[in-house]
Amino acid sequence: MAERRPYHVSSAIVVVRSEKLAVVQEQLASMDGVEVHAAEGGKIVVVIEGGSTGALGARLSEMSLLEGVVAANMVFEHVEFEEITGDEKRTDAA
């Protein structure tokens, strides 16, 4: 029987001082589980993916500490459940 593992996806808006927009955008794009989808007028739209709400919150906190970031706010979170087969269980344990 397959197990189910939660998979969390969130969108967030990161508000940045305009002179730091390009630098912060690059830093965000280099973070694991983060994709930058748009940047304009001091706002950056990102999608964050992870294994738990806590992991998403930790990543959001990390974003808020970047130099030039004024605010980082989660907008939406969705949870899906992935089915893990026996082969994947063995691979994950290795």
N, CA, C and O of each residue as an XYZ file, in Angstrom:
376
protein
N       0.848     -1.186      0.000
C       0.000      0.000      0.000
C       0.891      1.247      0.000
O       1.873      1.314      0.740
N       0.550      2.212     -0.817
C       1.349      3.437     -0.933
C       1.053      4.383      0.226
O      -0.080      4.482      0.697
N       2.086      5.068      0.667
C       1.926      6.112      1.680
C       1.622      7.427      0.980
O       1.852      7.573     -0.221
N       1.109      8.372      1.735
C       0.858      9.711      1.197
C       1.734     10.704      1.938
O       1.784     10.709      3.168
N       2.420     11.541      1.181
C       3.326     12.540      1.759
C       2.794     13.928      1.369
O       2.487     14.158      0.199
N       2.681     14.861      2.338
C       2.186     16.201      2.010
C       3.200     16.990      1.180
O       4.410     16.870      1.367
N       2.681     17.785      0.276
C       3.488     18.635     -0.589
C       2.839     20.020     -0.556
O       1.721     20.190     -1.044
N       3.521     20.999      0.009
C       2.961     22.334      0.211
C       3.473     23.300     -0.853
O       4.654     23.298     -1.198
N       2.566     24.122     -1.363
C       2.901     25.149     -2.341
C       2.278     26.455     -1.864
O       1.110     26.492     -1.477
N       3.066     27.520     -1.896
C       2.585     28.824     -1.447
C       3.033     29.901     -2.421
O       4.081     29.791     -3.058
N       2.228     30.933     -2.521
C       2.673     32.126     -3.242
C       2.942     33.206     -2.197
O       2.342     33.226     -1.122
N       3.857     34.098     -2.546
C       4.201     35.185     -1.619
C       4.564     36.426     -2.418
O       4.988     36.344     -3.571
N       4.391     37.565     -1.785
C       4.814     38.845     -2.340
C       5.952     39.350     -1.464
O       5.825     39.440     -0.243
N       7.068     39.676     -2.112
C       8.214     40.227     -1.409
C       8.339     41.683     -1.851
O       8.528     41.971     -3.033
N       8.230     42.590     -0.892
C       8.334     44.028     -1.174
C       9.773     44.452     -0.902
O      10.327     44.190      0.166
N      10.367     45.119     -1.902
C      11.799     45.421     -1.889
C      12.030     46.891     -2.190
O      11.293     47.505     -2.962
N      13.073     47.453     -1.564
C      13.482     48.809     -1.964
C      13.884     48.744     -3.428
O      14.611     47.839     -3.838
N      13.417     49.693     -4.209
C      13.582     49.630     -5.665
C      15.031     49.485     -6.115
O      15.295     48.827     -7.122
N      15.972     50.083     -5.394
C      17.373     49.991     -5.804
C      17.962     48.593     -5.550
O      19.047     48.286     -6.045
N      17.267     47.754     -4.793
C      17.731     46.400     -4.481
C      16.950     45.319     -5.241
O      17.187     44.127     -5.041
N      16.033     45.729     -6.101
C      15.140     44.783     -6.771
C      15.904     43.675     -7.496
O      15.617     42.497     -7.277
N      16.846     44.013     -8.333
C      17.568     43.007     -9.130
C      18.373     42.057     -8.244
O      18.373     40.847     -8.468
N      19.049     42.596     -7.251
C      19.871     41.765     -6.365
C      18.998     40.798     -5.577
O      19.308     39.609     -5.499
N      17.922     41.288     -4.998
C      17.036     40.430     -4.201
C      16.376     39.384     -5.105
O      16.213     38.231     -4.706
N      16.002     39.781     -6.300
C      15.395     38.832     -7.236
C      16.353     37.662     -7.509
O      15.923     36.508     -7.534
N      17.620     37.945     -7.709
C      18.619     36.894     -7.926
C      18.771     36.009     -6.687
O      18.865     34.787     -6.797
N      18.796     36.634     -5.515
C      18.939     35.863     -4.272
C      17.750     34.933     -4.075
O      17.918     33.778     -3.684
N      16.556     35.433     -4.344
C      15.358     34.606     -4.197
C      15.388     33.429     -5.167
O      15.077     32.298     -4.793
N      15.763     33.702     -6.412
C      15.794     32.660     -7.441
C      16.807     31.557     -7.104
O      16.660     30.424     -7.562
N      17.821     31.879     -6.314
C      18.838     30.878     -5.968
C      18.454     30.024     -4.758
O      19.151     29.058     -4.448
N      17.362     30.361     -4.070
C      16.928     29.597     -2.900
C      16.260     28.291     -3.332
O      15.511     28.261     -4.309
N      16.542     27.210     -2.592
C      15.892     25.924     -2.852
C      14.387     26.047     -2.640
O      13.931     26.617     -1.649
N      13.629     25.504     -3.583
C      12.183     25.486     -3.448
C      11.497     26.802     -3.740
O      10.313     26.960     -3.442
N      12.230     27.770     -4.330
C      11.654     29.088     -4.618
C      11.755     29.374     -6.111
O      12.806     29.166     -6.719
N      10.664     29.850     -6.698
C      10.659     30.298     -8.085
C      10.151     31.732     -8.128
O       9.128     32.055     -7.523
N      10.863     32.584     -8.839
C      10.433     33.971     -9.042
C       9.564     33.998    -10.289
O       9.973     33.520    -11.347
N       8.361     34.559    -10.166
C       7.440     34.588    -11.305
C       7.255     35.974    -11.899
O       6.899     36.089    -13.072
N       7.481     37.013    -11.138
C       7.340     38.370    -11.661
C       8.030     39.337    -10.718
O       8.139     39.095     -9.516
N       8.497     40.443    -11.297
C       9.113     41.498    -10.483
C       8.864     42.823    -11.173
O       9.196     43.016    -12.342
N       8.267     43.735    -10.410
C       7.966     45.054    -10.977
C       7.632     46.023     -9.847
O       6.952     45.666     -8.885
N       8.118     47.243     -9.980
C       7.743     48.300     -9.053
C       8.040     48.012     -7.594
O       7.283     48.430     -6.718
N       9.126     47.307     -7.317
C       9.474     47.022     -5.929
C       8.766     45.827     -5.333
O       8.863     45.597     -4.128
N       8.048     45.051     -6.151
C       7.359     43.855     -5.663
C       7.808     42.651     -6.487
O       7.935     42.718     -7.709
N       8.042     41.549     -5.777
C       8.450     40.310     -6.428
C       7.447     39.226     -6.032
O       7.161     39.036     -4.849
N       6.922     38.524     -7.019
C       5.989     37.425     -6.784
C       6.777     36.124     -6.861
O       7.459     35.857     -7.850
N       6.677     35.320     -5.810
C       7.388     34.044     -5.764
C       6.436     32.908     -5.437
O       5.361     33.113     -4.873
N       6.854     31.709     -5.802
C       6.185     30.482     -5.386
C       7.195     29.715     -4.547
O       8.357     29.575     -4.928
N       6.740     29.223     -3.405
C       7.589     28.465     -2.489
C       7.013     27.056     -2.385
O       5.806     26.886     -2.213
N       7.874     26.050     -2.491
C       7.445     24.662     -2.380
C       8.219     23.979     -1.264
O       9.401     24.255     -1.058
N       7.545     23.083     -0.542
C       8.233     22.377      0.536
C       7.389     21.281      1.135
O       6.249     21.060      0.726
N       7.957     20.596      2.108
C       7.307     19.449      2.710
C       6.374     19.754      3.863
O       5.668     18.865      4.338
N       6.356     21.019      4.329
C       5.480     21.360      5.450
C       5.218     22.866      5.481
O       5.934     23.651      4.858
N       4.185     23.245      6.213
C       3.903     24.661      6.408
C       5.078     25.329      7.110
O       5.428     26.469      6.803
N       5.680     24.620      8.046
C       6.843     25.154      8.766
C       8.013     25.434      7.839
O       8.705     26.439      7.997
N       8.239     24.547      6.868
C       9.328     24.747      5.912
C       9.066     25.984      5.059
O       9.987     26.747      4.769
N       7.817     26.182      4.658
C       7.475     27.371      3.873
C       7.661     28.631      4.713
O       8.192     29.631      4.230
N       7.227     28.581      5.961
C       7.382     29.730      6.856
C       8.842     30.070      7.103
O       9.216     31.242      7.164
N       9.666     29.036      7.245
C      11.101     29.257      7.455
C      11.726     29.930      6.239
O      12.548     30.836      6.380
N      11.339     29.489      5.052
C      11.865     30.086      3.821
C      11.399     31.542      3.714
O      12.172     32.413      3.315
N      10.146     31.804      4.067
C       9.618     33.164      4.025
C      10.367     34.056      5.006
O      10.668     35.208      4.692
N      10.666     33.538      6.183
C      11.444     34.298      7.165
C      12.837     34.616      6.634
O      13.347     35.720      6.821
N      13.444     33.638      5.971
C      14.758     33.846      5.362
C      14.699     34.979      4.327
O      15.603     35.811      4.246
N      13.632     34.993      3.551
C      13.456     36.045      2.542
C      13.359     37.419      3.201
O      13.943     38.392      2.724
N      12.618     37.481      4.293
C      12.392     38.771      4.949
C      13.668     39.362      5.525
O      13.737     40.566      5.772
N      14.690     38.520      5.744
C      15.948     38.995      6.311
C      16.957     39.469      5.263
O      18.018     39.985      5.615
N      16.635     39.298      3.984
C      17.547     39.745      2.938
C      17.656     41.272      2.939
O      16.668     41.974      3.158
N      18.854     41.769      2.694
C      19.063     43.220      2.656
C      18.229     43.836      1.541
O      18.278     43.390      0.395
N      17.469     44.858      1.890
C      16.628     45.556      0.926
C      15.174     45.120      0.950
O      14.324     45.774      0.345
N      14.872     44.013      1.647
C      13.493     43.537      1.730
C      12.761     44.311      2.816
O      13.222     44.398      3.955
N      11.620     44.868      2.448
C      10.788     45.627      3.371
C       9.765     44.696      4.036
O       9.480     44.824      5.227
N       9.218     43.759      3.251
C       8.227     42.820      3.776
C       8.169     41.591      2.883
O       8.416     41.675      1.680
N       7.843     40.455      3.475
C       7.624     39.212      2.736
C       6.364     38.579      3.300
O       6.335     38.160      4.458
N       5.336     38.511      2.490
C       4.032     38.055      2.969
C       3.497     36.895      2.149
O       3.432     36.960      0.922
N       3.111     35.822      2.852
C       2.492     34.694      2.191
C       1.083     35.112      1.773
O       0.353     35.740      2.540
N       0.719     34.755      0.555
C      -0.591     35.127      0.033
C      -1.535     33.930      0.028
O      -2.725     34.062      0.311
N      -0.995     32.774     -0.295
C      -1.839     31.604     -0.495
C      -1.015     30.357     -0.192
O       0.187     30.329     -0.459
N      -1.648     29.333      0.361
C      -0.977     28.041      0.539
C      -1.928     26.927      0.152
O      -3.121     26.965      0.453
N      -1.377     25.942     -0.516
C      -2.162     24.783     -0.941
C      -1.376     23.527     -0.589
O      -0.149     23.507     -0.691
N      -2.081     22.485     -0.177
C      -1.435     21.221      0.166
C      -1.988     20.118     -0.726
O      -3.200     19.941     -0.845
N      -1.084     19.392     -1.341
C      -1.421     18.189     -2.105
C      -0.787     17.018     -1.375
O       0.104     17.209     -0.547
N      -1.230     15.832     -1.672
C      -0.623     14.645     -1.091
C      -0.095     13.767     -2.204
O      -0.847     13.308     -3.064
N       1.227     13.536     -2.178
C       1.878     12.669     -3.144
C       1.815     11.245     -2.632
O       1.972     11.001     -1.436
N       1.588     10.312     -3.529
C       1.643      8.914     -3.130
C       3.069      8.429     -3.318
O       3.690      8.662     -4.355
N       3.576      7.753     -2.299
C       4.936      7.235     -2.316
C       4.853      5.731     -2.525
O       4.221      5.020     -1.744
N       5.495      5.256     -3.580
C       5.493      3.819     -3.854
C       6.623      3.163     -3.086
O       7.471      3.847     -2.511
N       6.635      1.865     -3.075
C       7.683      1.112     -2.389
C       9.066      1.449     -2.909
O      10.009      1.519     -2.120
N       9.224      1.662     -4.226
C      10.522      2.024     -4.808
C      11.005      3.361     -4.274
O      12.183      3.513     -3.952
N      10.102      4.334     -4.177
C      10.478      5.660     -3.677
C      10.868      5.604     -2.200
O      11.769      6.324     -1.771
N      10.201      4.760     -1.426
C      10.530      4.612     -0.005
C      11.961      4.134      0.163
O      12.703      4.643      1.004
N      12.344      3.147     -0.648
C      13.706      2.624     -0.571
C      14.721      3.681     -0.982
O      15.787      3.779     -0.375
N      14.406      4.479     -2.012
C      15.294      5.525     -2.489
C      15.434      6.617     -1.432
O      16.544      7.084     -1.178
N      14.315      7.035     -0.807
C      14.350      8.076      0.206
C      15.184      7.651      1.417
O      15.845      8.485      2.036
N      15.156      6.390      1.748
C      15.867      5.907      2.932
C      17.361      5.791      2.684
O      18.145      5.777      3.633
N      17.761      5.710      1.446
C      19.178      5.529      1.121
C      19.994      6.759      1.385
O      21.204      6.758      1.160
